[in-house]
Structures are given as C-alpha cells and as structure tokens.
C-alpha cells in the first residue's frame, strides 16, 4: 500500500508533516510518498532515522495557498503538491491521499480529479466528534452549505458504512440535528428529511438537539455543512475555553497548585479526549478513492494518526460498500 501526502499543505508544513510521516512508520504495511519541493523535504528528512525504503519524495514546485481560489488553483497549478497527489491517486499510483491544505481546493480536487461514486449527488466531509461515550461521526462538516433531503440521506448512508467498516460499529445509529425532538420541528427541509430518513433502511434514531450531541446519544450526527461546521468550530472553542479556564484557576494560588497535582491524571485524560490530533483527519466520503482532509494546523501527531486512518480506510473496502448501498436505495437524480 502507498499513501501520498501533500507535504506543503497546512500551517505547519513541511516540518510537522515530515515528522508525522516518519512517526507513522511505527505502524507497518504501507509506504509513503511525500509530495512537495524535494530539496526542502530531503533536508527535513535528514533530521530523522527511518527506513528509507518506506518514504519516497515526489517533487512538486508549486503550492496551493489558502488564499487561492480552489477550482482555479486545481486547474492552473498543475505542478502543485496537492494536484500531483490527486493525479497520483487517480492514476492508481497510490491507494490514499492526505492533505492539510486549502479545504476548498481539496474538495475541488476530489471532484475534478477523482470524481464521485456513481449515484452520489454530493460528497461530504465526515469528522470524528468527541462525546461522553467515546466518539460520534459528524457529517457534513463543511463541504455543502445548502442541502436537500436526498443529500442528507446519502450522508447518512455513507457515514453508516464508514462507521461500520472502519470504526467497527455493527449497526450505527443516525441522528438528524434539529431544534427539537418532535418530527414537526424545524425547517421544511428538515421535516422532509426526517420522513426520508425514517422510511430508509438506516438505523434512524430521530431528531437530536445540540445539547445532546456531546452526550453521544447517536453514532452519526447528520446535518448540512453550514450547521456541521458551526457545531465543530463551536465545540472546539468551548473545549479550549474550558481547558484554559481550568488551567488558570488551578494555577491561581498555592493551594490550587497543590490540588491540581491530584487532578492531573483526570485533566490529561480530559484534554486527550478533546484533542483533534488524536483522531487524525476527516475522510471525504462520496468520491471514488480515499481522500483525507487533515486539520489545517495539524502537528506531527495529527499527521501520524491521519496516515494510520488512511491505511484502514483504504483497506476497508468502504468505498465499494458505499457505491452498492447508494445503488441499492436507488436515489433518483431528480429526486428530493
């Protein structure tokens, strides 16, 4: 198995990307193609001791910046590290592709270079959402701001397949984000989606309110990309605020500092559960090959975990499963 990585994408590229790839080699069964400016990448690799047969450097002189317009960048920057990665994926030279770069460009590249699974109207970003019970999957996390009921049904089917075959949940439950539990609540689109999901073969739990999400009442949280991104960013902000506030309070006096020593193990566990780096990247479900979007500020730990997730994703056969499931329900192109 070969995993390609855009080594120039993200706030901490290329040093944290390279470091994370080297650390990922603690796992076996794959090789890595690092894509970017070869002179810079080779100099970074000189800092580490590793099996040189497992990391290959692919030169790409251009970089897609966060300020670039996604579609234009994918079409015009033909030698950008991200574009080269997508080309390698599309040409079956690698089994999965990871980037922490421009989200819009990753979405554009996935659609223009790789293409949708047959029958999928809109691919979606699916990310891990930490909960009291462990983790849920949040879909869509930002790819589609406006959706139809059929799109949310597709998101539910794709995330259910990923949850089952990659995360090991036999019969994952699906909850629709709404302002109340009743089927009569919400916008006309949400009310219509409720009926569509209820009549489908997925394990539909029903509506879930925002306050229920951290409780882990469902395995899969379904919403449009606008709502999903707000949920994700709000949760990250609240988690950071709680962590920073606790840190300040526990260092405010000598008594607090002494008491914090006893709380330290619990605080570390709490911080680990909320740390996005523990979960790697977010799979872009609905395209023909494995694409993973790593967090823009990914450090080495996040990249290492993204590589490990990409390996499982590529081995799982979940993309074929999604194709079969979408075909089985017979979602019409001109449907709801």
Order of alpha helices (4+ residues) and beta strands (2+ residues): beta-alpha-beta-alpha-beta-alpha-alpha-beta-alpha-beta-beta-alpha-beta-alpha-beta-alpha-beta-alpha-alpha-beta-beta-alpha-alpha
